[in-house]
């Protein structure tokens, strides 16, 4: 009986002192990949851009022709794994005119779409 009490108190004291706590990863926003950005071309319509990249997380309240794709990843394991990415596209007359952010634009981006 004494052995069980000692074993139980040892297990409880070790588990109480444990500093390991499970934390989940928290992804938020639009996860974009370079292969998706590589499909963009100047002159694409808003519908075509939405098909390629998805709906933007942030629409500019004062300018409906600017879309912001924002992604944030907060790791539950290590702050070294945290990541932030942003990508902004702008339209004029329903056509893509510029794109900028944390992704490299492909050479084909500058070839206008023929509709």
Secondary structure, 3 states (H helix, E strand, C coil): CHHHHHHHHHHHHHHHHCCCCCCCCEEEECCCCHHHHCCCCCCCEHHHHHHHHCCCCEECCCCCCEEEEEEEEECCCCHHHCEEEEEEEEEECCEEEEEEECCCCCHHHHCCCCC
